[in-house]
Amino acid sequence: METIFTSRGRPVFVLGGQAHNSTTYSAQDREVFWKALDALNANTAEIPVYWEALEPEEGKFDVSSVEMLFREARDHGKYLILLWFGTWKNGNMRYTPSWVKLDTGRFRRVISHEGNRLFVLSSHCDENRAADARAFAAFMGCCKTLNTDDTLLAVQVENEAGIAGRSYRDFSAEGQADYEKPVPGGLLDLIESQNDTELYSQWKGRGKRRGGNWGETFGIKEGSENLTAYSAASYIDKVAAAGKEVYDIPLYTNAALDGYVHGWNLAGTNYTGGGPIPRLYPIWKYAAPHLDLLAPDIYHNSLRLYHRICEQYSGEDNALFVPESGAGGAGNAKNMFYAIGTYGAIGYAVFGIEGLLAKDGKPDPRCRELLESFASVSAALPLLLKFRGTGKIRALVQEEFDEGCHYRTEKYIVKVDFTPNRMTNYIHRALEQEPSRGRGLIIQAGEDEFYLLGAGFTVSFAPGDDIFYSEDRITNHLPYLLVEEGYFDPSGKWITSRIRTGDECDHGLWVFAENRVVHCVVCP
């Protein structure tokens, strides 16, 4: 699937930073946010719009906050992705208007299995959905009026939808009535066609029954959360459809992934129950056709889990977009290259980027590795768009105990050594850096042409023969027609900042974040 993000007819790779939840309300917080976007080398601001601010009184819309975000994005030269905090924000209703919160008779809540009323609007209540859809349509109408220059790339519909509360489904009268309805035959047809999923195993374990209710079809516990997913997805699809009728711009929703290794992995407790998590992915795809993407929020550092998530959300029906990831720790600084290089991500963003800055307004040293990774990717965005899906982009990540690797192109053996941190480069080699794992991308732009970006590795090229001796007397690597450092400017033009010709090439091509992108042409 190609990217959904375009501006003025040209594709855009989203390198984004997401604001904290209530940043839109505060001029002081927004000032920090815009500074943090620059420190991150991000090109896109992800920032929320609140239903309670847009419609403080029912039927009376205040679009000043939306106008302000467009104005500030343009002032800072950033694209926008606006996040609609409507019915759901992390599985609850915190950003709904007071007139919705207070009228529990009209705008009904989720009732837990214990009979408690939760602070979560029910997806089974038509009044909830209709009110949200009207507000969302008004918001999209405002976006259509303001987006004359394609500053706005997309809108996220809701935030981490589902149930955040001690219940795995809504046990209200409406929720129970929907639970007793037969599972749609079209959904079962889809599940049968994808017979390697957990949903298929659940259904098969119950005898692949058709015409039964959700419990009879999947089991009581499983069927309950499956119904929650179907109901939430159908609800969001109607909200999205109302918005697209006014302004047809890319829409997606994000997934708060289930716990995996945290807690007991209980729906509604350790994660937002019924959201578009991997095992419920087919239900969401079936029930929400007006969404262009399902996008995972990835905060896991585990390599096994990271690959599993990326595999689920990248395919012919869904391009991988990561709208949220962790700002702290080194895991995200390296794993993001798997998302981009191995799984062809069309965008990658970090949540809570205000925290990337220390109190003095300068980048926090604890976030150095993430900032380095983003800086290197930002210097090569046109290459990511040009070579995505061609097999010409390779992720390099130094996992535990890795010293390097080899791989072959049609013509060369490419040798990668993860460089000791004391070897920065020939210009600054007396300066030691804090330890960090090698990570980055190798992009093959032609038979003999390569771009290298990232940090902490060295690349050498040799003939593709099984046994070789090259012309180079020191390390048996091939010589180069060109080695230069540089970056691509916003117009897509390559800018050279340094040429390497002599000793700088003796032991391979070293790559560190300060080099931005290393461009080389091998001498065949």
N, C-alpha and C positions, 0 to 999 in steps of 0.2 A: 504494500500500500504506500503510495506517495505521501508527501507531507500535506497536511491540511492548512499549514501556515503560509500565507502569501501577503505581499503588500505591493500595490501598484503593478500587479501581474507577475511579480517575481517571487520565487520561493524564499522563505526565511527560515534559518535554523534558530530556534529559540534557545538562547543562553540566558536563563532567567534567574531573578531573585524574587522571592515572595515575602511580602511584608507580614509582620505579626498581625494577629487577628483584628485589633482595634486601631491600627496605625492610621487608617483613613480619617479617624475622628480628630487627630492631633496634628497641628501644623509643626510642632517641635519634633514629633516622631517621624513625620514624613520627611523633614529635612535630613534626619539621620538616615532614613531609608534611601533617599536619592544618593547621598554620599556613599552609602554601602554598595549600591548598584555599581557605581564607578569603580570602587575598590575591587569589586568582584569581576570587573570587565564584562558585565552583563549587558545585553542589548534589549532586554525585555523586563518590564515591571509587571509582576503579578500582585494585584492589590484588590481588596474586597469592596463591594458595594452592598450596603445593608438594607434589607427590606424595611426595617424600622425607621431608617433615615429617609428612604425614598417615599414611603407612604405613612407619615406619622398619624394622619387621620384617614379613615377609610375613604377611598376615592379621590383624595387630594394628594397630588404627587409633587415632591420637591426634588428636582434633578440637579440642584446646585453642587452636590458632592460629585456627581458624575462629570459635570462640566469642569470642576476643579481638577479632577484626575487627568482628564484629557489635556487641560492647559499645562499642568505641571509635567506631564510626560513629554509634551512637545518642547517645553522649555529646557528639559534635560536630554533631549535627543534620544528618547527610548520608545520602543514599541510598548503596547499595553495588552495584557490579558486580564480582563475583569472577572472577579469571582463573585457570583451571586450567592450571598448568604441569605437564603429565604427560609423555607420550611426547615432545612437541616443545616446545621453547622456542627460537625463532629457528632452527628447522631442526636442532637438536641435542638431546641427551638430558641436559643438565646437571642438571636438577632431578629426575631419576629416583632411586629409592632405591639404596643401595649394593648391595643384594642383586640388583638388576636389572643394574647396571653390571658387576658382577663375574662373573655367570654368562652368558658369551658363547655357551655351547652352547645353553642354553634360550632366552635372550632375544637373538635374532640381530640382527646389525648389517647396515647397508648395505655392500655390497661394490662398490667403484668399478670403472670400466672398466679401471683399471690393476691390479685385483686387491687393492687395499688395503682393510682393514676400517676404516670411518669411525666416528666417535663419534656415530652416528645410528642409532636403532632402525629396523629394517626394517618397513615397513608391510605387507609380504608374510608376516610371521611371525604365526601365530595366537596363540602364547603371549604375544607382546608386547601384542596387542590385548586379549586376555582379561584379562590382569593390569591393564592400564590401565582397562578397563571396570569391573572389580570395585572398584577404588579410587575411580573417579569416582562409581559408584553409592553407595558409602559416604559420600562427600563430599556428594552431593546429599541423602542421607537426613538428614545433619546439618543441611544448609541448611533442609530442610523443617521440622525440629523448631524451629529458631531463628527462622525468618522469620515470626513470629506477627503482626508489624505491617507487613509488606510493605516492610521496609528494603531487602531484596535485590530488585533489579529484573531482573537477568539474570545469566547465567554465560557466560563465554567459554570454549569448549572448545578446549584447547591454545593455543599461541601461535606464529603464523607457521609453520605446518606445511609440511613438505617436506624437501628435502635441502640442508643447508648443508655442502658438502664438494666435493671436486673430482670430481664425477660427476653426470650428468644422469639416471641411474636406478640401481636396485639390480640388480647383475649376479650376485647370489647364485643358488643353484639354484632357490629359490622365486621369485625375481624373474624369472629367465629363463623359468621355466615359465609364469608369468602373461603374459609378453611374447608367448609363442607362442600363447596362446589367442585365439580370434576376438574382435574388438571387438564389444561388445554391440549387437545390432540396434536396441534402443531408443535408445541413445545416437546412433547414426547417423540415426535418424528425427528426433531433436531437432535435430541439426546440419543436416539437410536443410531443416528448417522455418525455420531461421535462416541463410539462405544469404548473409548479408552478413558472416559472421565469418571470422576467420583459419582456424579449424578446417575450415570448409567449403571454403575455397580449398585447404588441404592435401589434403583428401579428393578434391576434384575433380581436383587435379593428378595424383592416382594412379588416375584413372579411376572414382572413386566405387565402388570395389570393396567388396563385402560378403562376409563369411565369412573374410576374411584376418586375419592377426595385426596387431599394432600398427604394425610397420614397413611391412608391405605396404599397410596402409590409409592411413597418413599420411606415410610416409617414415621412414628409420631414426632420424634425430635428433629430428624432430618427434614421431614415434610413441613414442619413448622417454620424453620428458617428459610426453606425454599419458597414457601408462600410469602414470607416477608420480603425476600428478594424480588419476587414477581410483582408484588404490590408496589414496592418502592420504585422499581424500574418503570412500571406502567404509569405511575404518578408523575415521575420526572419526565417521561416521554411526552405526556400531555402538556406539561409546563414548557418543555423545549419546543413542541409543535406550535404552541401559542406564540412563542418568541420568534420562531423562524417564519411564521406567517407575516410578521411585521418586518423583520430584517433577517435575511438568510445569510448568516455568518457562521463559521465553524463553532460547534458546541460540543462540549465534552463534560464528563463528570469524573471525579477522582475516587479512588478506593483507599479506605483505611484498612490495610491488610490485616488478616487475622493473626493471632499471637504467635503461632509457630513455637517459639521457645520461651515465651513469656507467660507466666501464670498457667492457668488450666485451659486456656483457649476456649473460654465460654462465650458464646454469642451474647452481646449486650453487656458483658462484664469486662473481658480482656480485649475486646474489639467491637466495632460497631456492627451489630448483627444484621444480616441481610444485605449488606453492601456488595459492590461488585468485586468481591475477592475471587481468587483463582477458581475455587471449586464451584462458585455460583456464576462464573463468567458466562456460560451458555444461556442461562436464564436472562441475564441482563441484555445480552445481544439480541435475544428473541423479543423481549418485551419493550426495548427502548430503541427502535430503529431511527428515531430522529436525532440521536446522539452520534456524532462523527467518531468519537473515541471513548474508550474506557482507559483511564490513566492511573497507574499505581503510584501511591506515595511510598517511596522506599526509604526506610530508616534502618534496614538490616545491614550489618557489616559482613555477616556470614556469606562466604563465597557460594556455598551450595544453595542457600536460600535466594541469594541475589540472582543467580543464573535461572533458578526455577521461576522467579517472578518475571524476569525479562522474557523468557521463553513464552510464558502465558500471554503476555500483552504485546507480542510482536508477531505479526502474521499478515496474511492476505486481507483479513477483515479488520485489522487494527494495527496501525503503526504505533511503535513504542514512543510514548511521551511521558516523562517523569516530571510532574508539576511540583512535587515536594521531595526533598531529600535532606539529610542531616547536615547542619553547618559545622558541627564539631567532630573531632576525631579524624584519623587518617583513612579509615575504611572507604568513605565516600570519595575521597580524593583519588583513589586508585580504581574503585569499582565503576566509577562513571565512564571510564574508558572502555569497559566491557559493553555497557549500554550503547555507547556511540559506535565503537569499532566492530563489535561482534553482532549486535542485535539491531544496528541501523536506526538508532533513536533519531527522531525528528526534532527533539528538544530536550533540555535538561535544566532543572531549576532547583534552587536551594531555598528552604524555608527559614524564616526568621533571620534575615540577613543583617538586621540592625546589630545583632550580636557579633558580627564579624569585626566590628570596630571597637577599639578600647575606649576608655573614658576620655582620652585626649583626642578622639576622632580619627586616630591612625589605625591601620589594620592590626588586629590582635595577633601577636606572634603565634598564639596557639592554633590559629587558623591558616598558618602559612602554606601548608601543603595543598589545601583546598583552593586557596587563592592562586597558587602557582598553576594548578591543573586548569582552572578556569581561564587564566591568562593565556596559557598555551593554546587552548581550544579556540579562544576568541580570535587569535591571530590567523586561524585557518578555516573560518566558517565557509567560505566559498568552496573549499575542497570537500567539506562534508556534504554539501548539497550536490556537488557534481558527481562524486564517486559513491554516494550511498547506494547500497544494493548491487554494486558491481563486483564485489569480492576483492576490490583493490584497497580496502581499508583493513588494517590488521591492528588489533588491540595488543599492547604489550603491558603486562602487569607482573611485577616481581612478587610471586607468592612465597610462602614460607620456605626458606632454604634454597630458593632459586638463585643460580649464578648467571644464567643466560639461556639462550636457545638458538637453534638454527631453523630456517625454513627455506623453501625453494620457490623461486619464480620460474617462469619458462626459461629464463636465461642465466639466472644467478643463484648462488647460495648466499643467503643473508644471515649474517652472524650477529647476534645481539648479546652484549655483555652488560650486566647491571653494574654500574660503575661504583667503586668505593667513593664515599662522600668527600674524602680528602682531595680527590681529583675533580675540581670544578671545571676549569678549562685552562687553556694556555695563557689566557690573559689574567685570570684571577686565581691561579692554582695555589697561591699561598694562603688563600682564604678558605678555611674549612666551613662546611655547612652542617646544620643539625641533621642527624641521620633521618633518612626517609627512603621509602621503597621506590625503585624505579617503576615508572608507569608512563604510558603515552600511546601514540599511534604512529604507524608507518603507512603512508599513503603512496601507492604506486601510480604515478600520473602518466607514465609512458614506459616503453620497453626498458629504457635506461634511466628514467627520471623518477626520483623519489622525494617525498617531503617527510620530515621527521619532526615530531613535536612531543613535548612532555617534560620529564625530568628524570635524571639519574640513570642514563643508559648510553651505551656506545654501539654504533652500528658499523659493520664492515661488509664488503661485498667481494665475492670470489666467483670464478667461472663455475658453471653448473656441472662440470665433470666430476666424477666420483673421486678422482685423484688429480690434484692440480698443484702447480707451482706458478705463482704469479710473477709479474715483473717487479713487484715491490720487494726489496731485499730484507725488510724488517719483519713484517707480519703477514706476508703472503696475502695481502688484500689488493684489489685492483685500484689503479689510479683513477682520477676524476677529471672530467672536462670542466666541471664547475662545482664549487661548494660555497654557499653563501647563507647568511642569516637574514631574516626579515619577517615580514608580516603582510597580510592583505588589509588594505584600508576599507572603509565602509562601502566604497564604490566597487570593491572587488579587485582593485589594482594591486599588484605585488610591489612592495617597497623593500629595497635592499638596505640593510643597516650595517652589514659587515661582510667582507670577502675573506675566505680562508683559502690559502694556496700552498704554503710551505709546511713547516713542522706541525702546524695545526691538524694535518691530516695523517700524520705518521701512524698513529695507533687507533685508527678508526674515527668515526664522526661522533663526537660527544654531544649530548643533548641535555640541556638544563633549561629550566623555565625562563631564565634571563635571556636565552637565545631566541625566544619566541618560536620561530619555525626555522629548521635547517633544510635548505633546498639543495639537492645534489643531482648531478648528472654523471653517471659512471662512464668511464672511458672504455668502450667495448674492446 
